[in-house]
Amino acid sequence: MKSLKKKRRIQVILAATIALGLAAFLIGYGFRDGINLYRAPTQVMEEPPTDGEVFRLGGLVEDGSITRGDGEVISFRVTDGAYTIPVEFTGVLPDLFEEGQGMIGTGEMVGETFVASEILAKHDENYTPREVIDSLKETGVYEEPGS
């Protein structure tokens, strides 16, 4: 009788372990394309992304760099004070997107240009994304608001 209980307990533990492993694998498989790592221009230049790698690029929109092309094509440059990366975006920019402000774009590098599929901008005049502030502080460019 005791060996039957022991055998049943081992079977339950084994089944639970297999189910847990399968669940972890399925979660990892589901997230494989959904995780986009943040990079500042300095990180992109020092460690270039692999071909086709989708990531988030953040920094300040360089003053005087926004140019509007045919239709909805917009080009601008993003900087963290040390390096500058040209960005191309096709679509409608957020209403609060402007030069000298923080932004984060999701996309991939095509040659030397970051081709963005999505652009996020600040909420109000006092907001800059935390990742952008951190990368600007690393390069010594960040100034506290109101300074």
CNS distance restraints for C-alpha pairs under 8 A (distance, minus, plus):
assign (resid   1 and name CA) (resid   5 and name CA) 6.61 0.50 0.50
assign (resid   2 and name CA) (resid   6 and name CA) 6.18 0.50 0.50
assign (resid   3 and name CA) (resid   7 and name CA) 5.95 0.50 0.50
assign (resid   4 and name CA) (resid   8 and name CA) 6.10 0.50 0.50
assign (resid   5 and name CA) (resid   9 and name CA) 6.13 0.50 0.50
assign (resid   6 and name CA) (resid  10 and name CA) 6.29 0.50 0.50
assign (resid   7 and name CA) (resid  11 and name CA) 6.27 0.50 0.50
assign (resid   8 and name CA) (resid  12 and name CA) 6.25 0.50 0.50
assign (resid   9 and name CA) (resid  13 and name CA) 6.21 0.50 0.50
assign (resid  10 and name CA) (resid  14 and name CA) 6.01 0.50 0.50
assign (resid  11 and name CA) (resid  15 and name CA) 6.05 0.50 0.50
assign (resid  12 and name CA) (resid  16 and name CA) 6.07 0.50 0.50
assign (resid  13 and name CA) (resid  17 and name CA) 6.12 0.50 0.50
assign (resid  14 and name CA) (resid  18 and name CA) 6.25 0.50 0.50
assign (resid  15 and name CA) (resid  19 and name CA) 6.12 0.50 0.50
assign (resid  16 and name CA) (resid  20 and name CA) 6.05 0.50 0.50
assign (resid  17 and name CA) (resid  21 and name CA) 6.12 0.50 0.50
assign (resid  18 and name CA) (resid  22 and name CA) 6.10 0.50 0.50
assign (resid  19 and name CA) (resid  23 and name CA) 6.10 0.50 0.50
assign (resid  20 and name CA) (resid  24 and name CA) 6.19 0.50 0.50
assign (resid  21 and name CA) (resid  25 and name CA) 6.20 0.50 0.50
assign (resid  22 and name CA) (resid  26 and name CA) 6.19 0.50 0.50
assign (resid  23 and name CA) (resid  27 and name CA) 6.18 0.50 0.50
assign (resid  24 and name CA) (resid  28 and name CA) 6.17 0.50 0.50
assign (resid  25 and name CA) (resid  29 and name CA) 6.04 0.50 0.50
assign (resid  26 and name CA) (resid  30 and name CA) 6.04 0.50 0.50
assign (resid  27 and name CA) (resid  31 and name CA) 6.29 0.50 0.50
assign (resid  28 and name CA) (resid  32 and name CA) 6.18 0.50 0.50
assign (resid  30 and name CA) (resid  34 and name CA) 7.53 0.50 0.50
assign (resid  31 and name CA) (resid  35 and name CA) 6.13 0.50 0.50
assign (resid  36 and name CA) (resid  54 and name CA) 6.27 0.50 0.50
assign (resid  36 and name CA) (resid  55 and name CA) 4.61 0.50 0.50
assign (resid  36 and name CA) (resid  56 and name CA) 6.02 0.50 0.50
assign (resid  36 and name CA) (resid 106 and name CA) 7.71 0.50 0.50
assign (resid  37 and name CA) (resid  55 and name CA) 5.12 0.50 0.50
assign (resid  37 and name CA) (resid  56 and name CA) 5.84 0.50 0.50
assign (resid  38 and name CA) (resid  55 and name CA) 6.12 0.50 0.50
assign (resid  38 and name CA) (resid  56 and name CA) 4.53 0.50 0.50
assign (resid  38 and name CA) (resid  57 and name CA) 5.94 0.50 0.50
assign (resid  38 and name CA) (resid  58 and name CA) 7.18 0.50 0.50
assign (resid  38 and name CA) (resid 131 and name CA) 7.52 0.50 0.50
assign (resid  39 and name CA) (resid  43 and name CA) 5.77 0.50 0.50
assign (resid  39 and name CA) (resid  44 and name CA) 6.34 0.50 0.50
assign (resid  39 and name CA) (resid  55 and name CA) 7.22 0.50 0.50
assign (resid  39 and name CA) (resid  56 and name CA) 6.01 0.50 0.50
assign (resid  39 and name CA) (resid  57 and name CA) 5.11 0.50 0.50
assign (resid  39 and name CA) (resid  58 and name CA) 6.49 0.50 0.50
assign (resid  40 and name CA) (resid  44 and name CA) 6.38 0.50 0.50
assign (resid  40 and name CA) (resid  57 and name CA) 5.75 0.50 0.50
assign (resid  40 and name CA) (resid  58 and name CA) 5.40 0.50 0.50
assign (resid  40 and name CA) (resid  59 and name CA) 6.32 0.50 0.50
assign (resid  40 and name CA) (resid  80 and name CA) 6.69 0.50 0.50
assign (resid  40 and name CA) (resid 132 and name CA) 7.31 0.50 0.50
assign (resid  40 and name CA) (resid 135 and name CA) 6.16 0.50 0.50
assign (resid  41 and name CA) (resid  45 and name CA) 6.19 0.50 0.50
assign (resid  41 and name CA) (resid  57 and name CA) 7.03 0.50 0.50
assign (resid  41 and name CA) (resid  58 and name CA) 7.31 0.50 0.50
assign (resid  41 and name CA) (resid  59 and name CA) 7.23 0.50 0.50
assign (resid  41 and name CA) (resid  78 and name CA) 7.37 0.50 0.50
assign (resid  41 and name CA) (resid  79 and name CA) 6.24 0.50 0.50
assign (resid  41 and name CA) (resid  80 and name CA) 6.13 0.50 0.50
assign (resid  41 and name CA) (resid  82 and name CA) 7.84 0.50 0.50
assign (resid  41 and name CA) (resid  83 and name CA) 5.62 0.50 0.50
assign (resid  41 and name CA) (resid  84 and name CA) 6.15 0.50 0.50
assign (resid  41 and name CA) (resid  85 and name CA) 6.21 0.50 0.50
assign (resid  42 and name CA) (resid  46 and name CA) 6.08 0.50 0.50
assign (resid  42 and name CA) (resid  80 and name CA) 7.04 0.50 0.50
assign (resid  42 and name CA) (resid  82 and name CA) 6.44 0.50 0.50
assign (resid  42 and name CA) (resid  83 and name CA) 5.53 0.50 0.50
assign (resid  43 and name CA) (resid  47 and name CA) 5.73 0.50 0.50
assign (resid  43 and name CA) (resid  48 and name CA) 7.55 0.50 0.50
assign (resid  44 and name CA) (resid  48 and name CA) 4.96 0.50 0.50
assign (resid  44 and name CA) (resid  49 and name CA) 6.64 0.50 0.50
assign (resid  45 and name CA) (resid  83 and name CA) 7.46 0.50 0.50
assign (resid  49 and name CA) (resid  53 and name CA) 6.22 0.50 0.50
assign (resid  49 and name CA) (resid 109 and name CA) 7.43 0.50 0.50
assign (resid  51 and name CA) (resid 109 and name CA) 7.36 0.50 0.50
assign (resid  51 and name CA) (resid 110 and name CA) 7.97 0.50 0.50
assign (resid  52 and name CA) (resid 108 and name CA) 6.26 0.50 0.50
assign (resid  52 and name CA) (resid 109 and name CA) 7.32 0.50 0.50
assign (resid  53 and name CA) (resid 108 and name CA) 5.92 0.50 0.50
assign (resid  53 and name CA) (resid 109 and name CA) 7.68 0.50 0.50
assign (resid  54 and name CA) (resid 106 and name CA) 6.99 0.50 0.50
assign (resid  54 and name CA) (resid 107 and name CA) 5.24 0.50 0.50
assign (resid  54 and name CA) (resid 108 and name CA) 4.82 0.50 0.50
assign (resid  55 and name CA) (resid 106 and name CA) 5.75 0.50 0.50
assign (resid  55 and name CA) (resid 107 and name CA) 5.81 0.50 0.50
assign (resid  55 and name CA) (resid 108 and name CA) 6.26 0.50 0.50
assign (resid  56 and name CA) (resid 104 and name CA) 6.40 0.50 0.50
assign (resid  56 and name CA) (resid 105 and name CA) 5.41 0.50 0.50
assign (resid  56 and name CA) (resid 106 and name CA) 4.40 0.50 0.50
assign (resid  56 and name CA) (resid 107 and name CA) 6.47 0.50 0.50
assign (resid  57 and name CA) (resid 104 and name CA) 5.54 0.50 0.50
assign (resid  57 and name CA) (resid 105 and name CA) 5.26 0.50 0.50
assign (resid  57 and name CA) (resid 106 and name CA) 6.42 0.50 0.50
assign (resid  57 and name CA) (resid 107 and name CA) 7.78 0.50 0.50
assign (resid  58 and name CA) (resid  78 and name CA) 7.27 0.50 0.50
assign (resid  58 and name CA) (resid 102 and name CA) 7.29 0.50 0.50
assign (resid  58 and name CA) (resid 103 and name CA) 5.62 0.50 0.50
assign (resid  58 and name CA) (resid 104 and name CA) 4.20 0.50 0.50
assign (resid  58 and name CA) (resid 105 and name CA) 6.34 0.50 0.50
assign (resid  58 and name CA) (resid 131 and name CA) 7.29 0.50 0.50
assign (resid  58 and name CA) (resid 132 and name CA) 5.65 0.50 0.50
assign (resid  59 and name CA) (resid  78 and name CA) 5.58 0.50 0.50
assign (resid  59 and name CA) (resid  79 and name CA) 5.35 0.50 0.50
assign (resid  59 and name CA) (resid  80 and name CA) 5.24 0.50 0.50
assign (resid  59 and name CA) (resid 102 and name CA) 5.56 0.50 0.50
assign (resid  59 and name CA) (resid 103 and name CA) 5.87 0.50 0.50
assign (resid  59 and name CA) (resid 104 and name CA) 6.77 0.50 0.50
assign (resid  59 and name CA) (resid 132 and name CA) 5.14 0.50 0.50
assign (resid  59 and name CA) (resid 135 and name CA) 7.61 0.50 0.50
assign (resid  59 and name CA) (resid 136 and name CA) 7.46 0.50 0.50
assign (resid  60 and name CA) (resid  78 and name CA) 5.40 0.50 0.50
assign (resid  60 and name CA) (resid  79 and name CA) 5.32 0.50 0.50
assign (resid  60 and name CA) (resid  80 and name CA) 6.31 0.50 0.50
assign (resid  60 and name CA) (resid  99 and name CA) 7.60 0.50 0.50
assign (resid  60 and name CA) (resid 100 and name CA) 5.71 0.50 0.50
assign (resid  60 and name CA) (resid 101 and name CA) 5.26 0.50 0.50
assign (resid  60 and name CA) (resid 102 and name CA) 4.44 0.50 0.50
assign (resid  60 and name CA) (resid 103 and name CA) 6.21 0.50 0.50
assign (resid  60 and name CA) (resid 132 and name CA) 7.58 0.50 0.50
assign (resid  61 and name CA) (resid  65 and name CA) 7.51 0.50 0.50
assign (resid  61 and name CA) (resid  76 and name CA) 7.05 0.50 0.50
assign (resid  61 and name CA) (resid  77 and name CA) 5.92 0.50 0.50
assign (resid  61 and name CA) (resid  78 and name CA) 4.69 0.50 0.50
assign (resid  61 and name CA) (resid  79 and name CA) 6.49 0.50 0.50
assign (resid  61 and name CA) (resid  98 and name CA) 7.08 0.50 0.50
assign (resid  61 and name CA) (resid  99 and name CA) 4.96 0.50 0.50
assign (resid  61 and name CA) (resid 100 and name CA) 5.09 0.50 0.50
assign (resid  61 and name CA) (resid 101 and name CA) 5.71 0.50 0.50
assign (resid  61 and name CA) (resid 102 and name CA) 6.39 0.50 0.50
assign (resid  61 and name CA) (resid 103 and name CA) 6.95 0.50 0.50
assign (resid  62 and name CA) (resid  66 and name CA) 7.97 0.50 0.50
assign (resid  62 and name CA) (resid  76 and name CA) 7.32 0.50 0.50
assign (resid  62 and name CA) (resid  77 and name CA) 5.52 0.50 0.50
assign (resid  62 and name CA) (resid  78 and name CA) 5.67 0.50 0.50
assign (resid  62 and name CA) (resid  79 and name CA) 6.21 0.50 0.50
assign (resid  62 and name CA) (resid  99 and name CA) 5.88 0.50 0.50
assign (resid  62 and name CA) (resid 100 and name CA) 5.70 0.50 0.50
assign (resid  63 and name CA) (resid  99 and name CA) 5.03 0.50 0.50
assign (resid  63 and name CA) (resid 100 and name CA) 5.50 0.50 0.50
assign (resid  64 and name CA) (resid  99 and name CA) 7.00 0.50 0.50
assign (resid  65 and name CA) (resid  75 and name CA) 7.58 0.50 0.50
assign (resid  65 and name CA) (resid  76 and name CA) 4.86 0.50 0.50
assign (resid  65 and name CA) (resid  77 and name CA) 5.74 0.50 0.50
assign (resid  65 and name CA) (resid  99 and name CA) 7.59 0.50 0.50
assign (resid  66 and name CA) (resid  74 and name CA) 7.02 0.50 0.50
assign (resid  66 and name CA) (resid  75 and name CA) 5.70 0.50 0.50
assign (resid  66 and name CA) (resid  76 and name CA) 4.33 0.50 0.50
assign (resid  66 and name CA) (resid  77 and name CA) 7.28 0.50 0.50
assign (resid  66 and name CA) (resid  99 and name CA) 7.37 0.50 0.50
assign (resid  67 and name CA) (resid  74 and name CA) 5.85 0.50 0.50
assign (resid  67 and name CA) (resid  75 and name CA) 5.22 0.50 0.50
assign (resid  67 and name CA) (resid  76 and name CA) 6.27 0.50 0.50
assign (resid  68 and name CA) (resid  72 and name CA) 7.48 0.50 0.50
assign (resid  68 and name CA) (resid  73 and name CA) 6.05 0.50 0.50
assign (resid  68 and name CA) (resid  74 and name CA) 4.53 0.50 0.50
assign (resid  68 and name CA) (resid  75 and name CA) 6.31 0.50 0.50
assign (resid  69 and name CA) (resid  73 and name CA) 5.00 0.50 0.50
assign (resid  69 and name CA) (resid  74 and name CA) 5.79 0.50 0.50
assign (resid  69 and name CA) (resid  75 and name CA) 7.43 0.50 0.50
assign (resid  72 and name CA) (resid  90 and name CA) 5.29 0.50 0.50
assign (resid  72 and name CA) (resid  91 and name CA) 5.09 0.50 0.50
assign (resid  72 and name CA) (resid  92 and name CA) 6.58 0.50 0.50
assign (resid  73 and name CA) (resid  88 and name CA) 7.08 0.50 0.50
assign (resid  73 and name CA) (resid  89 and name CA) 5.76 0.50 0.50
assign (resid  73 and name CA) (resid  90 and name CA) 4.36 0.50 0.50
assign (resid  73 and name CA) (resid  91 and name CA) 6.54 0.50 0.50
assign (resid  74 and name CA) (resid  88 and name CA) 5.85 0.50 0.50
assign (resid  74 and name CA) (resid  89 and name CA) 5.25 0.50 0.50
assign (resid  74 and name CA) (resid  90 and name CA) 6.18 0.50 0.50
assign (resid  74 and name CA) (resid  91 and name CA) 7.80 0.50 0.50
assign (resid  75 and name CA) (resid  86 and name CA) 7.22 0.50 0.50
assign (resid  75 and name CA) (resid  87 and name CA) 5.62 0.50 0.50
assign (resid  75 and name CA) (resid  88 and name CA) 4.50 0.50 0.50
assign (resid  75 and name CA) (resid  89 and name CA) 6.34 0.50 0.50
assign (resid  76 and name CA) (resid  86 and name CA) 5.90 0.50 0.50
assign (resid  76 and name CA) (resid  87 and name CA) 5.34 0.50 0.50
assign (resid  76 and name CA) (resid  88 and name CA) 6.67 0.50 0.50
assign (resid  77 and name CA) (resid  84 and name CA) 6.32 0.50 0.50
assign (resid  77 and name CA) (resid  85 and name CA) 5.49 0.50 0.50
assign (resid  77 and name CA) (resid  86 and name CA) 4.31 0.50 0.50
assign (resid  77 and name CA) (resid  87 and name CA) 5.57 0.50 0.50
assign (resid  78 and name CA) (resid  84 and name CA) 5.52 0.50 0.50
assign (resid  78 and name CA) (resid  85 and name CA) 5.35 0.50 0.50
assign (resid  78 and name CA) (resid  86 and name CA) 6.41 0.50 0.50
assign (resid  78 and name CA) (resid  87 and name CA) 6.96 0.50 0.50
assign (resid  79 and name CA) (resid  83 and name CA) 5.70 0.50 0.50
assign (resid  79 and name CA) (resid  84 and name CA) 4.29 0.50 0.50
assign (resid  79 and name CA) (resid  85 and name CA) 6.45 0.50 0.50
assign (resid  80 and name CA) (resid  84 and name CA) 6.92 0.50 0.50
assign (resid  80 and name CA) (resid 132 and name CA) 7.84 0.50 0.50
assign (resid  80 and name CA) (resid 135 and name CA) 6.61 0.50 0.50
assign (resid  80 and name CA) (resid 136 and name CA) 5.36 0.50 0.50
assign (resid  80 and name CA) (resid 139 and name CA) 6.92 0.50 0.50
assign (resid  80 and name CA) (resid 141 and name CA) 7.22 0.50 0.50
assign (resid  81 and name CA) (resid 136 and name CA) 6.85 0.50 0.50
assign (resid  81 and name CA) (resid 139 and name CA) 6.25 0.50 0.50
assign (resid  81 and name CA) (resid 140 and name CA) 7.62 0.50 0.50
assign (resid  81 and name CA) (resid 141 and name CA) 5.68 0.50 0.50
assign (resid  82 and name CA) (resid 139 and name CA) 6.28 0.50 0.50
assign (resid  85 and name CA) (resid 112 and name CA) 7.59 0.50 0.50
assign (resid  85 and name CA) (resid 113 and name CA) 6.69 0.50 0.50
assign (resid  85 and name CA) (resid 114 and name CA) 7.06 0.50 0.50
assign (resid  86 and name CA) (resid 112 and name CA) 7.38 0.50 0.50
assign (resid  86 and name CA) (resid 113 and name CA) 5.14 0.50 0.50
assign (resid  86 and name CA) (resid 114 and name CA) 6.22 0.50 0.50
assign (resid  87 and name CA) (resid 113 and name CA) 5.64 0.50 0.50
assign (resid  87 and name CA) (resid 114 and name CA) 4.69 0.50 0.50
assign (resid  87 and name CA) (resid 115 and name CA) 5.85 0.50 0.50
assign (resid  87 and name CA) (resid 116 and name CA) 6.86 0.50 0.50
assign (resid  88 and name CA) (resid 113 and name CA) 6.99 0.50 0.50
assign (resid  88 and name CA) (resid 114 and name CA) 6.29 0.50 0.50
assign (resid  88 and name CA) (resid 115 and name CA) 4.94 0.50 0.50
assign (resid  88 and name CA) (resid 116 and name CA) 6.14 0.50 0.50
assign (resid  89 and name CA) (resid 115 and name CA) 6.06 0.50 0.50
assign (resid  89 and name CA) (resid 116 and name CA) 5.11 0.50 0.50
assign (resid  89 and name CA) (resid 117 and name CA) 6.58 0.50 0.50
assign (resid  89 and name CA) (resid 118 and name CA) 7.72 0.50 0.50
assign (resid  89 and name CA) (resid 119 and name CA) 7.95 0.50 0.50
assign (resid  90 and name CA) (resid 116 and name CA) 7.70 0.50 0.50
assign (resid  90 and name CA) (resid 117 and name CA) 7.38 0.50 0.50
assign (resid  93 and name CA) (resid  97 and name CA) 6.50 0.50 0.50
assign (resid  93 and name CA) (resid 119 and name CA) 6.78 0.50 0.50
assign (resid  94 and name CA) (resid 119 and name CA) 7.30 0.50 0.50
assign (resid  94 and name CA) (resid 120 and name CA) 6.89 0.50 0.50
assign (resid  94 and name CA) (resid 121 and name CA) 6.40 0.50 0.50
assign (resid  96 and name CA) (resid 121 and name CA) 6.23 0.50 0.50
assign (resid  96 and name CA) (resid 122 and name CA) 6.48 0.50 0.50
assign (resid  96 and name CA) (resid 123 and name CA) 7.13 0.50 0.50
assign (resid  96 and name CA) (resid 124 and name CA) 7.32 0.50 0.50
assign (resid  97 and name CA) (resid 101 and name CA) 7.30 0.50 0.50
assign (resid  97 and name CA) (resid 103 and name CA) 7.54 0.50 0.50
assign (resid  97 and name CA) (resid 120 and name CA) 8.00 0.50 0.50
assign (resid  97 and name CA) (resid 121 and name CA) 5.37 0.50 0.50
assign (resid  97 and name CA) (resid 122 and name CA) 7.15 0.50 0.50
assign (resid 101 and name CA) (resid 121 and name CA) 7.96 0.50 0.50
assign (resid 101 and name CA) (resid 122 and name CA) 7.40 0.50 0.50
assign (resid 101 and name CA) (resid 128 and name CA) 7.29 0.50 0.50
assign (resid 102 and name CA) (resid 121 and name CA) 6.51 0.50 0.50
assign (resid 102 and name CA) (resid 122 and name CA) 6.31 0.50 0.50
assign (resid 102 and name CA) (resid 128 and name CA) 5.21 0.50 0.50
assign (resid 102 and name CA) (resid 129 and name CA) 6.66 0.50 0.50
assign (resid 102 and name CA) (resid 132 and name CA) 6.69 0.50 0.50
assign (resid 103 and name CA) (resid 119 and name CA) 7.08 0.50 0.50
assign (resid 103 and name CA) (resid 120 and name CA) 5.72 0.50 0.50
assign (resid 103 and name CA) (resid 121 and name CA) 4.66 0.50 0.50
assign (resid 103 and name CA) (resid 122 and name CA) 6.53 0.50 0.50
assign (resid 103 and name CA) (resid 128 and name CA) 7.50 0.50 0.50
assign (resid 103 and name CA) (resid 129 and name CA) 7.23 0.50 0.50
assign (resid 103 and name CA) (resid 132 and name CA) 7.66 0.50 0.50
assign (resid 104 and name CA) (resid 119 and name CA) 5.99 0.50 0.50
assign (resid 104 and name CA) (resid 120 and name CA) 5.22 0.50 0.50
assign (resid 104 and name CA) (resid 121 and name CA) 6.60 0.50 0.50
assign (resid 104 and name CA) (resid 129 and name CA) 7.74 0.50 0.50
assign (resid 104 and name CA) (resid 132 and name CA) 7.88 0.50 0.50
assign (resid 105 and name CA) (resid 116 and name CA) 5.81 0.50 0.50
assign (resid 105 and name CA) (resid 117 and name CA) 7.37 0.50 0.50
assign (resid 105 and name CA) (resid 118 and name CA) 5.53 0.50 0.50
assign (resid 105 and name CA) (resid 119 and name CA) 4.35 0.50 0.50
assign (resid 105 and name CA) (resid 120 and name CA) 6.03 0.50 0.50
assign (resid 106 and name CA) (resid 116 and name CA) 5.41 0.50 0.50
assign (resid 106 and name CA) (resid 117 and name CA) 5.82 0.50 0.50
assign (resid 106 and name CA) (resid 118 and name CA) 5.20 0.50 0.50
assign (resid 106 and name CA) (resid 119 and name CA) 6.55 0.50 0.50
assign (resid 107 and name CA) (resid 114 and name CA) 6.73 0.50 0.50
assign (resid 107 and name CA) (resid 115 and name CA) 5.55 0.50 0.50
assign (resid 107 and name CA) (resid 116 and name CA) 4.15 0.50 0.50
assign (resid 107 and name CA) (resid 117 and name CA) 5.22 0.50 0.50
assign (resid 107 and name CA) (resid 118 and name CA) 6.99 0.50 0.50
assign (resid 108 and name CA) (resid 114 and name CA) 5.61 0.50 0.50
assign (resid 108 and name CA) (resid 115 and name CA) 5.55 0.50 0.50
assign (resid 108 and name CA) (resid 116 and name CA) 6.61 0.50 0.50
assign (resid 109 and name CA) (resid 113 and name CA) 5.64 0.50 0.50
assign (resid 109 and name CA) (resid 114 and name CA) 4.36 0.50 0.50
assign (resid 109 and name CA) (resid 115 and name CA) 6.00 0.50 0.50
assign (resid 110 and name CA) (resid 114 and name CA) 6.13 0.50 0.50
assign (resid 110 and name CA) (resid 115 and name CA) 6.49 0.50 0.50
assign (resid 122 and name CA) (resid 127 and name CA) 5.50 0.50 0.50
assign (resid 122 and name CA) (resid 128 and name CA) 5.71 0.50 0.50
assign (resid 122 and name CA) (resid 129 and name CA) 7.00 0.50 0.50
assign (resid 123 and name CA) (resid 127 and name CA) 5.89 0.50 0.50
assign (resid 123 and name CA) (resid 128 and name CA) 7.99 0.50 0.50
assign (resid 126 and name CA) (resid 145 and name CA) 6.81 0.50 0.50
assign (resid 128 and name CA) (resid 132 and name CA) 6.76 0.50 0.50
assign (resid 128 and name CA) (resid 133 and name CA) 6.67 0.50 0.50
assign (resid 129 and name CA) (resid 133 and name CA) 6.43 0.50 0.50
assign (resid 130 and name CA) (resid 134 and name CA) 6.19 0.50 0.50
assign (resid 131 and name CA) (resid 135 and name CA) 6.29 0.50 0.50
assign (resid 132 and name CA) (resid 136 and name CA) 6.10 0.50 0.50
assign (resid 133 and name CA) (resid 137 and name CA) 6.06 0.50 0.50
assign (resid 133 and name CA) (resid 142 and name CA) 6.60 0.50 0.50
assign (resid 134 and name CA) (resid 138 and name CA) 6.35 0.50 0.50
assign (resid 135 and name CA) (resid 139 and name CA) 6.60 0.50 0.50
assign (resid 136 and name CA) (resid 140 and name CA) 6.10 0.50 0.50
assign (resid 136 and name CA) (resid 141 and name CA) 5.24 0.50 0.50
assign (resid 136 and name CA) (resid 142 and name CA) 4.94 0.50 0.50
assign (resid 137 and name CA) (resid 141 and name CA) 6.05 0.50 0.50
assign (resid 137 and name CA) (resid 142 and name CA) 5.09 0.50 0.50
assign (resid 143 and name CA) (resid 147 and name CA) 6.73 0.50 0.50
